[in-house]
Amino acid sequence: MKKIITWMSGMIGVLALFSLLAVSCSDDDDKGREFEDVRIVGVKIDNELFTTEHVSGETQVVIPAGRDLTSVKLQVLVANGSLIDFVNETEYDCRKPMTLKLKGYNGKNIETTLRIQSPPKLTFFVIEGLSVPTSDIHASASSLIVQVPEDTDLNALKVTMEFTNGTLVDFENGRELDYTLPRSFKVKGVDDETIYPYEFIITTEVVGPAFVRSMTINGIETDSVIANGAVLTPYIPALLDFTSVDVELQVGYGNKIDADFTGKGLNLMTGANKVKVTGSNGVDTEFTISVPQLSLAPLFAMTYGDLGFAANDLSAVGFSGSYVLAANYSAGNKLPVKFDLTGKNLGQMDITGVDATGYGIRKFATDDKGAVLVLSLGMSAGDQWVYKYDNADGTGSKYLNFSKANLGTAGNPRAAGISIAGSLDADAIITIPLAQSTDIFVWKVTGGTLNPTPQKYAFPYTGTSYYWSVQPMPIGTKGFTGFATTNNAAFPNGLICFDETMAETQKQTGMVVTDGKVIKHKNRLYMAYTAHANNKGLMRICDVTDGTLDSYKNPIFDQTMAISAANANATVDADLALIGGKLHAVFACTNVGLHVYCLE
């Protein structure tokens, strides 16, 4: 059907004429079709245009609260017809509904009620005996929340308030009432018909803009929620699979959470979940929930001075059974020191069967069952041995050897580190990269039997330091992770991911890191490492199950050791292990300290 809008004033009429001409130029088959029914499509109040809604035979217009409707210049815009006995651009009292008659171009006349509503607006509010700043009075279209001083007795308060465009219906000004619980009241609109209900709260708690107090994630309450603008970071004292969790928000007093936010089955690892919260001031804020952070207290934390090692001496840490091992190469028998999970020093590992002369035992690695491989780096052309301990309380024995001849290296080989994935009594992968070289050697253990001939690979960047490592992914997961410091501008220190052929897949640069560990736990892959930056030890754990670079760049644990110091040898290390069925992490930074955590 044809649809024509009649604009009832000067210039608008000209525009309507062009519209009519456009209609007259339509296709011939449009001629003779019936017009739509006449109706009001908008009004202008003091030259400000407002749209209309048609509800139960009424034409309704809602304008900002508190506007004086006693004498306004009114213009009614009609489609498909004209007004009968109504003069546009004349002043009218619009407080009450008015009946208008419309004449349609289709010959059908219509009568409608035009209701212009300017809702009530709070214009006066006092509490007898209290000074309440305007900034602490939060009025919206359906609530009134007032913050009073913390020591206010809410049991007996006398409130007086007034509204423009409204009259209190069921509230008596100046009457003493108990406000320890929320109350309510109603206001009758200026049309003497519409009733506006309000929730009424007086509280000593802080109210105002939208904010999130805390979250509950899979039934565990956060320790805190840190807001950086509209980005919320939840800190939670437990390790979870954050890719599918139920989240409940605890918001500020009088705040309301958007009903569309269910919080069910969220993947918090995306760091992009949105939720809208309306503050008690009536303003909506859309928050983004970032990747959760583990907020954990260490089982023990030691400064470098507490360890008793010489400067630049600490070179590796790891778990063996319920021990924390820390390698040093200048004290005692030069083997790793054993600590229990309270931090008590239990002495060094047994020297029996191990040649720790010369450079000492600078690097070691532990397998899934706590067996330990130690090595003294090697600096000669002859055989260099890696020694095996079945556990940290045992004695060492020769396990595998390397030399200039059997590795086929140009110079005398010096190990930069050693890493293990799996169990030496079953299936395992052992890696040893060479210092200041691109050479990486990989040994495999199958069914508890070591293949003594390693596979040689090349790190894709030259300029590696004396200490760096390549960690095999857990058995059953292909690939490796390199932790390296270099003087190569193309790879200025950091993490590098490899596939099973040692081909680079992605990297994260810009931090001094020389060792770390990846472990599989509850079908998730977790990586721990320590970085040294700005003379600080940075402790990090990442959930890298999805293998994306974002998961490496967004740790779920990111804490700084309290002490700051230089690290001349650029040696840092971290390890992950299951102890008593729970995942534990240890972090160490030379000259800074050592921290141990239980993550569950």
Residue pairs with C-beta under 8 A, 6 or more apart in sequence:
1 33
1 34
1 35
1 36
2 23
2 30
2 33
2 34
2 35
2 36
2 80
2 105
3 35
3 36
3 79
3 80
4 16
4 19
4 20
4 23
4 35
4 79
4 80
4 105
5 16
5 19
5 41
5 77
5 78
5 79
5 80
6 16
6 77
6 78
6 79
6 80
6 81
6 82
7 13
7 15
7 16
7 77
8 75
8 76
8 77
8 78
8 82
8 83
8 88
8 89
9 75
9 88
9 89
23 30
34 106
35 80
35 81
35 104
35 105
35 106
36 79
36 80
36 106
37 80
37 104
37 106
37 108
37 110
38 78
38 79
38 80
38 81
38 82
38 102
38 103
38 104
38 105
38 106
38 108
38 109
38 110
39 54
39 59
39 78
39 79
39 80
39 81
39 102
39 110
39 112
40 52
40 59
40 76
40 77
40 78
40 79
40 100
40 102
40 112
40 114
41 51
41 52
41 77
41 78
41 79
42 49
42 50
42 51
42 52
42 77
43 49
43 50
43 52
43 61
43 74
43 75
43 76
43 77
43 114
43 116
44 50
44 73
44 74
44 75
44 77
45 61
45 63
45 67
45 72
45 73
45 74
45 94
45 116
46 72
46 73
47 73
47 75
48 63
50 61
50 62
50 63
51 61
52 59
52 60
52 61
53 59
53 60
53 61
53 62
54 60
57 112
57 113
58 97
58 112
58 113
58 114
58 115
59 100
59 112
59 113
59 114
59 115
60 115
60 117
61 114
61 115
61 116
61 117
62 117
62 118
62 119
63 116
63 117
63 118
64 118
65 118
65 119
65 120
65 121
65 141
65 164
65 165
66 118
66 119
66 120
66 121
66 123
66 164
66 165
67 118
67 165
68 164
69 93
69 94
69 95
69 116
69 118
69 165
69 190
70 93
70 95
71 91
71 92
71 93
72 91
72 92
72 94
73 89
73 90
73 91
74 88
74 89
74 90
74 91
74 92
74 94
75 88
75 89
76 83
76 86
76 88
76 100
76 114
78 102
80 104
80 105
80 106
81 102
81 103
81 104
81 105
81 110
82 102
82 103
83 100
83 101
83 102
83 103
84 100
84 101
84 102
84 103
84 109
85 101
86 100
86 101
92 98
94 116
95 190
95 191
96 191
96 192
97 113
97 114
97 115
97 191
97 193
98 113
98 114
99 111
99 112
99 113
99 114
100 111
100 112
100 113
100 114
101 109
101 110
101 111
102 109
102 110
102 111
102 112
103 109
104 110
115 191
117 189
117 191
117 194
118 165
118 190
119 141
119 165
119 166
119 189
119 196
120 163
120 164
120 165
120 166
120 187
120 189
120 190
120 196
121 139
121 163
121 164
121 165
121 166
122 137
122 139
122 144
122 161
122 162
122 163
123 162
123 163
123 164
124 160
124 161
124 162
125 132
125 137
125 144
125 146
125 159
125 160
125 161
125 162
126 132
126 159
126 160
126 161
127 146
127 148
127 157
127 158
127 159
127 202
128 157
128 158
128 159
128 160
128 174
129 158
130 148
130 149
130 152
130 157
132 146
132 147
132 148
136 146
136 147
136 148
136 207
137 144
137 146
138 144
138 145
138 146
138 147
138 207
138 208
138 254
138 279
138 280
138 281
138 282
139 282
140 280
140 281
140 282
141 196
141 282
142 196
142 197
142 198
142 199
143 198
143 199
143 200
143 201
143 254
143 280
143 282
144 161
144 198
144 199
144 200
144 201
145 199
145 200
145 201
145 202
145 203
145 207
145 253
145 254
145 280
146 201
146 202
146 203
147 203
147 204
147 205
147 206
147 207
147 208
148 154
148 202
148 203
148 204
149 204
150 204
151 204
152 204
154 178
154 179
154 180
154 202
154 203
154 204
155 178
155 179
155 180
156 176
156 177
156 178
157 176
157 177
157 179
157 202
158 174
158 175
158 176
158 177
159 173
159 174
159 175
159 177
159 202
160 173
160 174
161 168
161 171
161 173
163 187
165 189
165 190
166 187
166 188
166 189
166 190
166 196
167 187
167 188
168 185
168 186
168 187
169 185
169 186
169 187
169 188
169 195
170 185
170 186
171 185
171 186
177 183
179 201
179 202
182 199
182 200
182 201
183 200
183 201
184 197
184 198
184 199
184 200
185 197
185 198
185 200
186 195
186 196
186 197
186 198
187 195
187 196
187 198
188 194
188 195
188 196
189 195
189 196
201 253
201 254
203 253
203 254
205 253
206 252
206 253
207 252
207 253
207 254
207 279
207 280
207 281
208 252
208 279
208 280
208 281
209 252
209 279
209 281
209 283
209 285
210 251
210 252
210 255
210 277
210 278
210 279
210 283
210 284
210 285
210 287
211 227
211 251
211 252
211 255
211 277
211 279
212 225
212 227
212 232
212 249
212 250
212 251
212 252
212 277
212 287
213 225
213 250
213 251
213 252
214 221
214 222
214 224
214 225
214 249
214 250
215 221
215 222
215 225
215 232
215 234
215 236
215 247
215 248
215 249
215 250
215 289
216 222
216 247
216 248
216 250
217 234
217 236
217 240
217 242
217 245
217 246
217 247
217 268
217 292
218 240
218 245
218 246
219 246
220 236
220 237
220 238
220 240
222 234
222 235
222 236
222 295
223 235
223 236
223 237
223 295
224 234
224 235
224 295
225 232
225 233
225 234
225 235
226 232
226 233
226 235
227 233
227 287
230 285
230 286
230 287
230 288
231 287
231 288
231 290
232 287
232 288
232 289
232 290
233 290
233 291
233 292
233 293
234 268
234 289
234 292
234 293
235 292
235 293
235 294
235 295
236 292
236 293
236 294
236 295
237 294
237 295
237 296
238 294
238 599
238 600
239 294
239 556
239 583
239 599
239 600
240 292
241 522
241 523
241 524
242 267
242 268
242 269
242 291
242 292
242 543
242 556
243 267
243 268
243 269
243 545
244 265
244 266
244 267
245 265
245 266
245 268
246 263
246 264
246 265
246 266
247 263
247 266
247 268
247 273
247 289
248 263
249 257
249 261
249 263
249 275
249 277
251 257
251 277
252 277
252 279
252 280
253 280
254 279
254 280
255 277
255 278
255 279
255 280
256 277
256 278
257 275
257 276
257 277
258 275
258 276
258 277
258 278
258 284
260 276
261 275
261 276
263 275
266 273
266 289
267 273
268 289
268 291
268 292
269 291
269 543
269 546
269 551
269 554
270 291
271 288
271 289
271 290
271 291
271 554
272 288
273 288
273 289
274 286
274 287
274 288
274 289
275 286
275 287
275 289
276 284
276 285
276 286
276 287
277 284
277 285
277 287
278 284
278 285
279 285
291 554
291 555
291 556
292 556
293 555
293 556
293 557
293 558
294 541
294 556
294 557
294 599
296 557
296 597
296 598
296 599
297 597
298 595
298 596
298 597
299 341
299 342
299 343
299 584
299 596
299 597
299 598
300 339
300 341
300 342
300 343
300 595
300 596
301 343
301 561
301 562
301 593
301 594
301 595
301 596
302 343
302 593
302 594
302 595
303 562
303 563
303 592
303 593
304 314
304 563
304 565
304 590
304 591
304 592
304 593
304 594
306 593
307 314
307 326
307 328
307 337
307 593
307 594
308 331
308 345
309 326
309 328
309 330
309 331
310 328
310 330
310 331
311 568
311 591
312 567
312 568
312 569
312 571
312 590
312 591
313 328
313 329
313 330
313 331
313 590
314 326
314 327
314 328
314 571
314 588
314 589
314 590
314 591
314 594
315 327
315 328
315 329
315 362
315 363
315 467
315 569
315 571
315 573
315 590
316 325
316 326
316 327
316 336
316 362
316 363
316 364
316 365
316 417
316 515
316 571
316 573
316 588
317 324
317 325
317 326
317 327
317 573
317 574
317 575
317 586
317 587
317 588
317 594
318 324
318 325
318 364
318 365
318 366
318 372
318 517
318 573
318 575
318 577
318 586
319 325
319 366
319 370
319 575
319 576
319 577
319 579
319 584
319 586
320 366
320 370
320 371
320 372
320 389
320 391
320 392
321 370
321 391
321 392
321 579
322 340
322 341
322 579
322 580
323 338
323 339
323 340
323 346
323 392
324 338
324 339
324 340
324 341
324 586
324 594
324 596
325 336
325 337
325 338
325 339
325 349
325 364
325 366
325 372
325 392
326 336
326 337
326 339
326 588
326 594
327 335
327 336
327 361
327 362
327 363
327 364
327 374
328 334
328 336
328 337
328 360
329 359
329 360
329 361
329 362
330 360
331 337
331 348
332 348
333 348
333 351
333 356
334 356
334 360
334 361
335 348
335 349
335 350
335 351
335 354
335 356
335 361
335 374
336 348
336 349
336 361
336 364
336 372
336 374
336 392
337 345
337 346
337 347
337 348
337 349
338 345
338 346
338 347
338 348
338 349
338 392
339 345
339 346
339 596
340 346
341 579
341 584
341 596
343 596
349 372
349 374
349 389
349 392
349 396
350 393
350 394
350 395
350 396
351 396
352 395
352 396
353 387
353 395
353 396
353 397
353 398
354 361
354 374
354 387
354 395
354 396
355 376
355 385
356 376
357 376
358 376
358 379
359 376
359 377
359 379
360 376
361 374
361 375
361 376
362 375
362 376
362 377
363 374
363 375
363 377
363 415
363 416
363 417
363 418
363 467
364 372
364 373
364 374
364 375
364 418
365 372
365 373
365 418
365 419
365 420
365 430
366 372
366 373
366 420
366 575
366 577
367 373
367 420
367 422
367 423
367 424
367 428
368 422
368 423
368 577
369 423
369 424
369 425
370 391
370 392
370 577
371 388
371 389
371 390
371 391
371 423
371 424
371 425
372 388
372 389
372 391
372 392
373 386
373 387
373 388
373 389
373 399
373 418
373 420
373 424
373 430
374 386
374 387
374 389
374 396
375 384
375 385
375 386
375 387
375 415
375 418
375 432
376 384
376 385
377 384
377 414
377 415
377 435
378 384
378 402
378 412
378 413
378 414
378 415
379 412
379 414
380 412
381 403
381 404
381 405
381 412
382 403
383 401
383 402
383 403
384 401
384 402
384 403
384 413
384 415
385 398
385 399
385 400
385 401
386 398
386 399
386 400
386 401
386 402
386 418
386 432
387 396
387 397
387 398
387 399
388 396
388 397
388 398
388 399
388 424
389 395
389 396
399 450
400 430
400 443
400 450
400 452
401 452
402 413
402 415
402 432
402 441
402 454
403 413
404 411
404 412
404 413
406 453
407 413
407 439
407 441
407 454
407 456
408 456
409 434
409 437
409 439
413 434
413 439
414 434
414 435
414 436
414 466
415 432
415 433
415 434
415 435
416 432
416 433
416 434
416 435
416 436
416 437
416 464
416 465
416 466
416 467
416 468
416 469
417 432
417 433
417 467
417 468
417 469
417 470
417 514
417 515
418 430
418 431
418 432
418 469
419 430
419 431
419 469
419 470
419 471
419 472
419 515
419 517
420 428
420 429
420 430
420 472
421 428
421 429
421 471
421 472
421 473
421 474
421 475
421 518
422 428
422 429
422 445
422 472
422 474
422 475
424 445
424 448
424 450
425 448
426 445
426 447
426 448
427 445
427 446
427 447
427 475
428 444
428 445
428 475
429 442
429 443
429 444
429 445
429 472
429 475
430 442
430 443
430 444
430 445
430 472
431 440
431 441
431 442
431 443
431 469
431 470
431 471
431 472
431 480
432 440
432 441
432 443
432 454
433 439
433 440
433 441
433 459
433 464
433 468
433 469
433 470
434 440
434 441
435 464
435 465
435 466
435 467
435 468
436 464
436 465
436 466
437 459
437 464
438 458
438 459
438 460
438 461
438 462
438 464
439 456
439 457
439 458
439 459
440 456
440 457
440 458
440 459
440 470
440 502
441 454
441 455
441 456
441 457
442 454
442 455
442 456
442 457
442 472
443 450
443 451
443 452
443 454
443 455
444 450
444 451
444 455
445 451
457 501
457 502
458 502
459 470
459 482
459 484
460 491
460 496
460 504
461 484
461 486
461 488
461 490
461 491
461 496
462 486
462 488
463 486
463 487
463 488
463 491
464 484
464 485
464 486
465 484
465 485
465 486
465 487
465 514
465 570
466 569
467 485
467 514
467 515
467 569
467 570
467 571
468 482
468 483
468 484
468 485
468 486
468 514
468 515
469 482
469 483
469 484
469 514
469 515
469 516
470 480
470 481
470 482
470 483
470 498
471 480
471 481
471 482
471 483
471 515
471 516
471 517
471 518
472 479
472 480
472 518
473 479
473 480
473 481
473 518
473 525
474 518
474 519
474 520
474 525
476 520
477 520
477 525
478 499
478 500
479 497
479 498
479 499
479 500
479 505
480 497
480 498
480 500
480 502
481 495
481 496
481 497
481 498
481 516
481 518
481 527
482 495
482 496
482 497
482 498
483 495
483 513
483 514
483 515
483 516
483 529
484 491
484 493
484 494
484 496
484 513
484 514
485 493
485 512
485 513
485 514
485 570
486 492
486 493
491 507
491 509
492 509
492 510
493 509
493 510
493 511
493 512
493 513
494 507
494 508
494 509
494 510
494 511
494 513
495 507
495 508
495 513
495 516
495 529
495 552
496 504
496 506
496 507
496 508
497 504
497 505
497 506
497 507
497 547
497 552
498 504
498 505
499 505
506 549
506 552
508 549
508 552
508 553
511 531
511 532
511 533
511 538
512 531
512 532
512 533
512 567
512 570
512 572
513 529
513 530
513 531
513 532
513 572
514 570
514 571
514 572
514 573
515 529
515 530
515 571
515 572
515 573
515 574
516 527
516 528
516 529
516 530
516 573
516 574
517 527
517 528
517 529
517 574
517 575
517 576
518 525
518 526
518 527
518 544
518 576
519 525
519 526
519 528
519 576
519 577
519 578
519 583
520 526
521 576
521 578
521 583
523 545
524 543
524 545
525 543
525 544
525 545
526 541
526 542
526 543
526 544
526 576
526 583
527 541
527 542
527 544
527 552
528 539
528 540
528 541
528 574
528 575
528 576
528 585
528 587
529 540
529 572
529 574
530 537
530 538
530 539
530 540
530 572
530 573
530 574
530 587
530 588
530 589
531 537
531 538
531 540
531 572
532 538
532 567
532 570
532 572
532 589
532 590
532 592
534 564
535 564
535 565
535 566
535 567
536 560
536 561
536 564
536 592
537 560
537 561
537 563
537 572
537 587
537 588
537 589
537 592
537 593
538 558
538 559
538 560
538 561
539 557
539 558
539 559
539 560
539 561
539 574
539 585
539 587
539 595
540 555
540 557
540 558
540 574
541 555
541 556
541 557
541 576
541 585
541 599
542 551
542 552
542 554
542 555
542 556
543 551
543 556
544 551
544 552
545 551
557 585
557 597
557 599
559 595
561 587
561 589
561 592
561 593
561 595
562 593
563 592
563 593
564 592
565 591
565 592
566 591
567 589
567 590
567 591
567 592
568 590
568 591
569 590
570 590
571 590
572 588
572 589
572 590
573 587
573 588
574 585
574 586
574 587
574 588
575 585
575 586
576 583
576 584
576 585
577 583
577 584
578 584
579 598
582 598
582 599
582 600
583 598
583 599
583 600
584 596
584 597
584 598
584 599
585 596
585 597
585 599
586 594
586 595
586 596
586 597
587 594
587 595
587 596
587 597
588 594
588 595
